[in-house]
Amino acid sequence: MNKRVFIAALVLTMMSGLVAYARATKVWSDAAQYDVARAKAGFANPPSEFASHVIWGWEGPMNLETICHDLDSIKTKGFRSVIFEAGYRLPYEYLSQDWFLAIRSAVEQAAKRGLKVWIIDEGKYPSGFAGGKFSKLRPELRMQAVVSVDTLFVGKGSILNEYPVDSRALSAIAVPSDGSVGRPVEIKDHKISFNAGMKDYSIILAGADFRTGQTRAVNNPKGGKDTSNSLCDYLNPLAVRQFIDWTHEQYKKYIGEYFGTTVLGFRGDEPDFAYIPWTPSIVEEFAAIKGYDPTKYLASLLVGIRDEDQKRFRADYWDVWSELFAKNFFEQQAVWCEENGLAYITHLNNEHNMPVCVRAEGSLFRTLSRVQVPGVDAIWNQIWPGVDNDFPKYASSVSHVWGKQRAFSESFAAYYTAPDIDQAKFVVDHQLARGINFFEFMFWMAGSKTPNWMSDPGMKSLNDYTARATYLMSVGKPGARIAVYFPTMSYWKGSNAVNDDLLKISKELLSHQKDFDWVDEDAFDSALRVGSGYLENKSGQR
């Protein structure tokens, strides 16, 4: 055994603690027990389901000749699976009949070559705007937010008595000019009463309105990101069901016979909120879960300084909307995929910066625990020789704690420096050592004659190596014996300073080869069993 192979094997053994155990045939199954002999038998040539896939960006005139040429080229580089991504300058509209007929043609050609297929569920990103259909056809199901609908200045000594306010206002908070904590102001029959006393105040009136984060859409003639194509209301199950009907169900209509064989599933991309989330049912949902009316405190979400009650309300509000997000957006799609013999992969946005991730997505652990394959993305040289980043542990922890078989990484997107094969292997190994066992490599441009880093003759060897490593890690039992508490509620209350402590803990443990998994509050509720001197998760780790 040469030195390079020996070191790779040693890292895998030390960091992953592989104990072979059985799994069901589906690669996203939560089933148990696999024997060592079977794992050994599959090592030399792992099943295609365990191999990495490459993003195949559809650009320009995607005809049969281009499709066949690309699939043949991709296969020669050792890829055994591709994922379709809609691109620009196509001869047909995204989600049109011609789009789906082209997809069917590509799936047929992939099947002839023994290649597996995954499908990105959107016409670019983030997931959830159905190529612009919500803005055009169902505007009432667009994303909504808690926003300021008006601000009133009230000088010291002034008194407002049943002062009429904007009819959209649901909640109000008076913020003193000295920077101290604001106080709620009651709105009754669209009027407020307020005595400023000896301070100047700004009264912020909060209401709900349609707001979306920016989307990058294939139908945008400028090719940029803007708000012209609104995301759907992620918190509303009817909106998400409409998204499924426009996307997943249409794929099923055209290529459903390949589901579970050639077509393995769908991948979501970076669903998040640019504003404080709102959905029409949230007041009722909140009261049912928390036992009190949130209306009084809604405006406090728009200010930066809060008292303890307002901090606790913010945590309660994040708890409620993140549960709606997990249940209505992520879980609904995962259930549909499971019912159709598929898996649902997704990753969030800003996993490398957890305060931002929590602000925009509520709870990484809660949302990713609802899908078959939780993931991260490694972009912008966030993982690179000389750069330490442990955020892939978030996805692998979800996988391990909730008993899932795969943990995913979209790797090499938007890298400032294109890797050579050794650098690419470093990026892979760094994530293998942190529990990632399913890779997506960026980027194969359709019909491109321009060589990129994947044109290197060593690409096939990297794919073969990665397939074997991820196969072993997928049929093995996670070996970590340390659980580290991840305090999501602290982030919800605005205590982001804890983030530095968590990063230091992670670095200290991993640099001493002490593997661990993060466990948050939800894990204690739904994934951990308390034993005599140990916690046991759904993977059987103790």
C-alpha positions in Angstrom: 0.0 0.0 0.0 1.5 3.4 -1.0 1.8 6.2 1.5 -1.1 8.3 0.1 -3.6 5.4 0.2 -2.4 4.4 3.7 -2.9 7.9 5.0 -6.4 8.2 3.5 -7.3 4.8 5.0 -5.9 5.8 8.4 -7.9 9.1 8.4 -11.1 7.3 7.6 -10.5 4.8 10.3 -9.6 7.3 13.0 -12.2 9.9 12.3 -15.2 7.8 11.3 -14.9 4.8 13.5 -16.4 2.7 10.8 -18.3 -0.3 12.1 -20.0 -2.0 9.2 -23.7 -2.6 9.7 -26.8 -3.4 7.6 -28.7 -0.9 5.6 -31.7 -1.3 3.3 -31.0 -1.2 -0.5 -32.2 2.4 -0.8 -29.2 4.7 -0.2 -31.4 7.2 1.8 -32.9 4.5 4.1 -32.8 4.7 7.8 -32.8 1.0 8.2 -30.0 -0.9 10.0 -27.6 -3.8 9.8 -25.1 -4.5 7.0 -22.4 -7.1 7.3 -18.7 -6.6 6.9 -18.5 -9.2 4.1 -21.0 -7.3 1.9 -19.2 -4.0 2.6 -15.9 -5.6 1.6 -17.5 -7.0 -1.6 -18.8 -3.7 -2.7 -15.6 -1.7 -2.0 -13.8 -2.3 -5.2 -16.7 -1.2 -7.4 -19.4 0.5 -5.2 -23.0 0.7 -6.4 -23.6 3.8 -8.5 -26.0 5.1 -5.9 -23.0 5.8 -3.6 -21.0 7.6 -6.2 -20.5 11.4 -6.4 -22.4 13.3 -9.0 -21.5 16.3 -11.1 -23.7 19.4 -11.7 -24.5 19.4 -15.4 -25.5 23.0 -16.3 -27.8 23.1 -19.2 -26.9 26.1 -21.4 -27.8 27.0 -25.0 -29.3 24.6 -27.6 -29.6 21.4 -25.6 -30.2 18.9 -28.5 -29.7 15.2 -28.5 -26.2 15.5 -29.9 -25.1 17.7 -27.0 -26.8 15.5 -24.5 -25.1 12.4 -25.7 -21.7 14.1 -26.1 -21.8 15.5 -22.6 -23.0 12.2 -20.9 -20.2 10.3 -22.7 -17.6 12.9 -21.6 -18.9 12.9 -18.0 -18.7 9.1 -17.8 -15.1 9.0 -19.0 -14.1 11.1 -16.0 -15.5 8.5 -13.6 -18.8 10.1 -12.8 -21.6 7.6 -12.5 -24.3 10.1 -11.7 -25.3 13.6 -12.9 -27.6 16.3 -11.6 -29.5 18.5 -14.0 -29.4 22.3 -13.5 -31.5 24.6 -15.7 -29.4 27.3 -17.3 -29.7 30.3 -19.6 -30.3 30.6 -23.4 -32.3 27.5 -23.6 -34.5 27.0 -26.7 -37.5 26.4 -24.5 -39.1 27.8 -21.3 -38.2 26.3 -18.0 -41.0 23.9 -16.8 -42.7 24.0 -20.2 -43.6 20.8 -22.1 -40.5 21.2 -24.3 -38.4 21.4 -21.1 -39.8 18.2 -19.8 -39.5 16.4 -23.1 -35.8 17.4 -23.2 -35.3 16.1 -19.7 -37.0 12.8 -20.7 -34.6 12.5 -23.6 -31.6 13.1 -21.3 -32.9 10.6 -18.7 -33.3 8.0 -21.4 -29.7 8.5 -22.6 -28.4 8.4 -19.0 -30.2 5.1 -18.5 -28.6 3.7 -21.6 -25.2 4.5 -20.2 -25.9 3.2 -16.7 -25.7 6.7 -15.2 -27.9 7.8 -12.3 -29.8 11.1 -12.3 -30.7 13.8 -9.7 -32.7 16.9 -10.5 -32.3 20.4 -9.0 -35.8 21.5 -8.2 -35.6 25.1 -9.4 -34.7 27.2 -12.4 -31.5 28.4 -10.6 -31.9 29.3 -6.9 -33.1 29.5 -4.2 -35.6 26.8 -4.4 -39.3 27.7 -4.2 -40.2 30.2 -7.0 -41.0 27.7 -9.7 -39.2 29.6 -12.4 -41.4 32.7 -11.7 -44.8 31.0 -11.7 -45.8 32.3 -8.2 -45.4 36.0 -9.3 -47.2 35.4 -12.6 -50.0 32.9 -11.6 -50.4 32.6 -7.9 -49.4 36.0 -6.3 -51.5 35.3 -3.2 -49.1 32.5 -2.4 -45.9 34.6 -2.5 -43.6 34.9 0.4 -44.6 37.3 3.2 -42.8 39.1 6.0 -43.2 41.2 9.2 -42.3 44.7 8.1 -42.6 48.3 9.2 -45.7 49.9 7.6 -45.2 53.3 9.2 -43.1 55.2 11.8 -44.4 58.1 13.9 -42.2 60.6 15.6 -43.5 61.8 19.0 -41.6 64.5 20.7 -41.2 64.8 24.5 -44.2 66.3 26.2 -46.5 65.2 23.4 -49.6 63.1 23.9 -51.5 61.0 21.3 -55.1 60.2 22.1 -56.8 57.6 19.9 -54.6 58.6 17.0 -55.5 56.8 13.8 -52.7 54.7 12.3 -52.2 52.7 9.1 -54.9 50.0 8.8 -52.2 47.4 8.0 -50.6 47.9 11.4 -50.9 44.9 13.7 -48.4 45.9 16.4 -46.5 48.9 17.6 -43.4 49.7 19.7 -42.3 53.0 21.0 -38.5 53.3 20.8 -36.9 56.2 22.8 -34.2 58.3 21.1 -31.7 57.7 23.9 -31.3 54.1 22.7 -33.0 52.4 25.7 -35.4 49.6 25.4 -38.7 50.3 23.6 -42.1 49.6 25.0 -45.2 48.1 23.3 -48.0 50.3 22.3 -51.5 48.9 22.1 -53.4 49.3 18.8 -57.2 49.3 19.3 -59.6 49.9 16.4 -56.7 51.1 14.3 -55.9 53.8 16.9 -53.1 54.3 19.5 -52.8 56.4 22.6 -49.4 57.4 23.9 -47.8 59.8 26.3 -44.2 60.6 25.5 -43.3 62.1 28.8 -39.7 63.5 28.9 -38.3 61.6 26.0 -38.5 61.7 22.2 -39.9 58.5 20.6 -40.2 56.8 17.3 -43.3 54.6 17.2 -42.7 51.7 14.8 -45.9 50.2 13.4 -45.5 46.6 12.2 -47.7 44.7 9.8 -47.4 42.0 7.1 -46.7 42.5 3.5 -45.4 40.5 0.5 -41.6 40.4 0.6 -39.2 38.0 -1.1 -35.5 37.4 -1.0 -33.7 37.8 -4.3 -33.8 34.9 -6.8 -31.6 34.0 -9.7 -33.9 32.8 -12.4 -33.3 31.2 -15.8 -36.0 33.5 -17.2 -34.3 36.7 -16.1 -32.9 38.3 -19.2 -30.2 40.1 -17.2 -29.0 36.8 -15.7 -28.7 38.5 -12.3 -30.4 38.3 -8.9 -33.5 40.4 -8.1 -37.0 40.2 -6.6 -38.9 40.0 -9.9 -39.6 36.3 -9.4 -40.9 35.9 -5.8 -40.4 32.8 -3.7 -43.5 31.1 -2.4 -44.7 31.3 1.2 -42.5 28.5 2.7 -44.6 28.5 5.8 -47.9 27.9 4.0 -48.5 24.2 3.1 -50.8 25.2 0.2 -48.0 27.3 -1.4 -45.5 24.5 -1.0 -48.0 22.0 -2.5 -48.4 24.3 -5.5 -44.6 24.3 -5.9 -44.6 20.5 -5.8 -47.5 20.4 -8.4 -45.6 22.7 -10.8 -42.2 20.9 -10.4 -42.1 17.4 -8.9 -45.5 16.2 -10.2 -44.6 17.3 -13.7 -41.3 15.5 -13.6 -43.3 12.4 -12.5 -45.6 12.8 -15.4 -42.8 12.7 -17.9 -40.1 10.5 -16.3 -41.9 8.8 -13.5 -41.2 5.3 -14.9 -37.5 6.0 -14.1 -38.1 7.1 -10.5 -36.2 5.0 -8.0 -34.0 3.3 -10.7 -32.3 5.9 -12.9 -33.7 9.0 -11.2 -32.8 9.0 -7.6 -34.3 12.2 -6.3 -34.5 16.0 -6.1 -32.1 18.5 -4.6 -33.2 21.8 -3.0 -30.9 24.8 -2.9 -30.6 27.5 -0.2 -34.2 28.2 0.8 -34.2 31.0 3.3 -35.8 34.3 4.4 -34.4 37.8 3.7 -37.0 39.3 6.1 -38.7 38.2 9.3 -41.1 35.4 8.1 -44.9 35.8 8.2 -47.8 33.7 7.0 -51.5 34.5 7.5 -52.0 31.6 9.9 -49.0 32.3 12.1 -50.9 34.2 14.9 -53.2 31.2 15.3 -50.4 28.7 15.1 -48.3 30.7 17.6 -51.1 30.9 20.1 -51.8 27.2 19.8 -48.1 26.3 20.4 -47.0 28.9 22.9 -50.3 29.7 24.7 -50.4 33.5 24.2 -51.2 36.1 21.6 -48.0 37.2 19.8 -49.5 40.4 18.4 -48.4 42.7 21.2 -44.7 41.8 20.6 -44.5 41.6 16.8 -43.1 45.1 16.4 -40.3 44.3 18.8 -38.9 42.0 16.2 -38.0 45.1 14.1 -35.8 46.7 16.8 -32.2 45.9 17.8 -32.4 46.4 21.6 -34.9 44.2 23.5 -35.7 43.6 27.2 -35.8 40.0 28.5 -39.5 39.5 27.7 -38.9 40.7 24.1 -35.9 38.4 23.7 -38.0 35.5 25.0 -40.7 36.4 22.5 -38.2 36.5 19.7 -37.0 33.0 20.6 -40.7 31.8 20.8 -41.4 33.4 17.4 -38.3 31.7 15.8 -39.3 28.4 17.4 -42.8 28.6 15.8 -41.9 29.8 12.3 -38.9 27.4 12.0 -41.2 24.5 12.9 -43.7 25.7 10.2 -40.7 26.0 7.8 -39.5 22.5 8.6 -42.9 20.8 8.5 -44.6 22.6 5.6 -41.6 23.1 3.2 -38.9 20.5 3.9 -41.0 17.6 5.3 -43.8 17.9 2.8 -41.3 17.6 -0.1 -39.5 14.7 1.7 -42.7 12.8 2.2 -43.6 13.3 -1.5 -40.2 12.0 -2.5 -40.4 9.0 -0.2 -43.9 8.1 -1.5 -42.4 8.1 -5.0 -39.3 6.1 -4.3 -37.0 9.1 -4.3 -34.8 11.0 -1.9 -34.8 14.7 -1.1 -31.4 16.4 -0.7 -31.1 20.0 0.5 -28.7 22.4 2.0 -29.3 25.8 3.6 -27.6 29.1 3.1 -24.7 30.4 5.1 -24.0 27.2 7.1 -20.5 28.5 7.5 -21.9 31.5 9.4 -24.4 30.2 11.9 -25.7 33.5 13.3 -26.7 34.5 9.8 -28.1 31.0 9.1 -30.2 31.0 12.2 -31.5 34.5 11.4 -32.6 33.5 7.9 -33.5 29.8 8.3 -34.5 29.3 11.9 -32.8 26.0 12.8 -30.4 24.1 10.6 -30.9 20.9 12.7 -34.7 21.1 12.7 -35.0 21.7 8.9 -32.4 19.2 7.8 -33.6 16.5 10.1 -36.8 16.4 8.1 -35.2 15.4 4.8 -33.6 12.1 3.6 -30.2 13.7 2.8 -29.0 16.7 4.8 -26.3 18.8 3.3 -24.0 21.8 3.2 -22.2 23.6 0.4 -18.5 24.3 0.3 -18.0 27.5 -1.8 -15.6 30.4 -2.1 -12.6 28.4 -1.0 -14.1 28.0 2.4 -12.4 24.6 2.5 -8.8 24.9 1.1 -5.3 24.0 2.2 -4.5 26.3 5.1 -8.2 27.2 5.7 -10.0 25.5 8.7 -13.7 25.2 8.5 -15.7 22.6 10.4 -19.2 23.4 9.2 -19.6 20.1 7.3 -20.0 18.6 10.8 -23.5 20.2 10.9 -24.9 18.1 8.1 -23.1 14.9 9.3 -24.3 15.5 12.8 -27.9 15.7 11.6 -27.3 12.5 9.6 -25.8 10.6 12.5 -28.1 11.8 15.3 -31.3 11.2 13.3 -30.1 7.9 11.8 -29.7 8.9 8.2 -27.3 7.2 5.9 -25.9 10.1 3.9 -24.5 13.6 4.5 -24.1 15.7 1.5 -21.8 18.5 0.2 -22.1 20.6 -2.9 -18.4 21.3 -3.4 -16.3 23.7 -5.5 -19.1 26.1 -6.5 -17.9 29.7 -7.0 -14.3 28.8 -6.0 -12.0 31.8 -6.5 -9.2 29.4 -7.3 -9.9 26.4 -9.5 -8.4 23.3 -7.8 -6.0 20.9 -9.2 -6.6 17.2 -8.4 -4.5 17.2 -5.3 -6.3 20.3 -4.0 -9.6 18.8 -4.8 -8.7 15.7 -2.9 -7.8 17.9 0.1 -11.3 19.4 -0.1 -12.8 16.0 -0.2 -10.7 14.5 2.5 -11.3 17.5 4.8 -15.1 16.8 4.5 -14.8 13.0 4.8 -13.0 13.5 8.1 -16.0 15.6 9.2 -18.5 12.9 8.2 -19.6 13.9 4.7 -20.2 10.8 2.6 -21.9 12.1 -0.5 -20.4 14.7 -2.9 -21.6 16.9 -5.7 -18.9 18.4 -7.8 -19.2 21.7 -9.7 -19.4 22.3 -12.7 -19.9 20.7 -16.1 -21.1 23.2 -18.6 -23.3 21.6 -21.3 -21.6 21.5 -24.7 -18.5 23.2 -23.4 -15.3 22.7 -25.3 -13.3 24.7 -22.7 -11.3 22.5 -20.3 -11.7 23.1 -16.6 -10.3 21.4 -13.5 -12.4 18.3 -14.1 -10.6 17.8 -17.5 -7.5 16.7 -15.6 -6.5 13.1 -16.4 -6.6 12.4 -12.6 -10.3 13.2 -12.3 -11.3 9.6 -12.8 -9.0 8.4 -10.1 -10.4 11.1 -7.7 -13.9 9.9 -8.5 -13.0 6.3 -7.9 -11.3 7.1 -4.6 -14.2 9.3 -3.5 -16.8 6.6 -4.4 -15.0 4.0 -2.3 -14.5 6.2 0.7 -18.1 7.4 0.7 -19.3 3.9 0.2 -17.5 2.7 3.3 -18.7 5.6 5.3 -22.3 5.1 4.1 -22.5 1.4 5.1 -20.6 2.0 8.3 -21.9 3.0 11.7 -20.8 6.5 12.9 -18.1 6.1 15.5 -18.2 9.4 17.5 -18.6 9.0 21.2 -18.8 12.6 22.1 -22.0 14.8 21.9 -21.6 18.6 22.0 -24.7 20.6 22.9 -25.6 23.2 20.2 -27.7 26.0 21.9 -30.1 27.0 19.1 -32.2 28.9 21.6 -29.3 31.1 22.5 -29.1 32.2 18.9 -32.9 32.8 18.8 -32.6 35.1 21.8 -29.9 37.1 20.0 -26.9 35.7 21.9 -24.6 35.2 19.0 -21.4 35.5 21.0 -21.9 31.8 21.8 -20.9 31.1 18.2 -17.2 31.8 18.8 -17.2 29.4 21.7 -18.7 26.6 19.6 -16.1 27.2 16.8 -13.3 26.9 19.3 -14.8 23.7 20.8 -15.1 22.1 17.4 -11.5 23.0 16.4 -10.1 21.8 19.7 -11.8 18.4 19.5 -11.1 17.7 15.8 -7.5 18.8 16.0 -7.0 16.2 18.7 -8.8 13.5 16.6 -11.8 13.5 19.0 -14.8 13.0 16.7 -18.1 14.3 17.9 -21.6 15.2 16.9 -23.6 18.3 17.6 -26.9 17.8 19.4 -29.5 20.6 19.8 -32.8 20.9 21.7 -34.7 19.0 19.0 -32.4 16.1 19.3 -33.3 15.7 22.9 -37.0 15.7 22.0 -36.9 13.4 19.0 -33.6 11.6 18.4 -31.8 10.8 21.7 -32.5 8.1 24.3 -31.2 8.5 27.8 -29.4 5.4 29.0 -27.3 4.6 32.1 -24.4 7.0 31.7 -24.9 7.7 28.0 -27.2 9.2 25.3 -28.0 7.0 22.3 -28.9 8.4 19.0 -30.8 6.9 16.1 -27.6 5.6 14.5 -26.9 3.6 17.6 -24.0 5.8 18.8 -23.6 6.1 22.5 
